[in-house]
């Protein structure tokens, strides 16, 4: 079994973890109602996607 020859320093460990931060979600503005929405998703207020009305699903998704 492979075993590290030397202890990983705090500096090297922290440099590796520097990219693990959680960022704020991106928000765009709906072109129809002007309310904020997540990109590539149906607008929760007016129910449009790419300028078209979208029907909600009639059944619950699993």
C-alpha positions as CSV (number, residue, x, y, z in Angstrom):
1,X,0.0,0.0,0.0
2,X,1.3,3.5,-0.9
3,X,2.2,5.7,2.1
4,X,3.4,9.3,1.9
5,X,7.1,9.6,2.6
6,X,6.7,13.1,4.2
7,X,4.0,14.9,6.1
8,X,2.0,17.4,3.9
9,X,2.7,20.9,5.1
10,X,0.0,23.3,6.1
11,X,0.9,25.6,3.2
12,X,0.6,22.9,0.6
13,X,-2.6,21.5,2.1
14,X,-4.2,25.0,2.2
15,X,-3.1,25.8,-1.4
16,X,-4.9,22.7,-2.5
17,X,-8.1,23.7,-0.6
18,X,-8.1,27.3,-1.9
19,X,-10.4,26.4,-4.8
20,X,-13.0,24.7,-2.5
21,X,-14.9,27.9,-1.6
22,X,-18.6,28.2,-2.2
23,X,-19.6,31.1,-4.4
24,X,-22.9,33.0,-4.6
25,X,-25.3,31.7,-7.2
26,X,-25.5,33.6,-10.5
27,X,-28.6,35.7,-11.0
28,X,-29.9,37.1,-14.3
29,X,-32.9,39.4,-14.9
30,X,-36.0,38.1,-16.6
31,X,-36.5,40.0,-19.9
32,X,-40.3,39.9,-19.6
33,X,-41.0,40.8,-16.0
34,X,-37.6,42.2,-14.8
35,X,-37.4,40.0,-11.7
36,X,-34.2,38.1,-10.8
37,X,-34.0,34.5,-11.9
38,X,-31.4,31.7,-12.2
39,X,-29.9,31.4,-15.7
40,X,-31.2,28.6,-18.0
41,X,-34.3,28.1,-15.8
42,X,-38.0,29.0,-16.1
43,X,-38.8,32.4,-14.4
44,X,-40.6,31.5,-11.1
45,X,-42.8,34.7,-11.3
46,X,-44.0,34.8,-14.9
47,X,-43.4,31.2,-16.0
48,X,-41.5,32.0,-19.2
49,X,-38.3,30.5,-20.7
50,X,-36.5,32.2,-23.6
51,X,-39.6,34.4,-24.4
52,X,-42.1,31.5,-24.4
53,X,-44.8,30.5,-21.9
54,X,-44.0,27.2,-20.3
55,X,-46.6,24.9,-18.9
56,X,-45.9,23.4,-15.4
57,X,-45.7,19.6,-15.2
58,X,-49.0,18.0,-14.4
59,X,-47.4,15.2,-12.3
60,X,-44.7,15.4,-9.7
61,X,-41.3,14.4,-10.8
62,X,-39.6,11.7,-8.7
